Amino acid sequence: MKDKSILISVGIIIYIVMSGIDRFVHHIPNIIYIPIAILGIALILIGFFKDKSK
């Protein structure tokens, strides 16, 4: 259960930080933003579905 919440938390933090920096601080090029955003979303989804695979 703890691994699940850690993955979800890290994914959300990555996604929120990247979105905040892109919108309010400095524009991040798409070649950098898209893979990192996909990584954050993937961590969130892995956290949600980790228990269902067992």
ABEGO torsion letter per residue (X at the ends): XAAAAAAAAAAAAAAAAAAAAAAAABBBBAAAAAAAAAAAAAAAAAAAAAAAAX
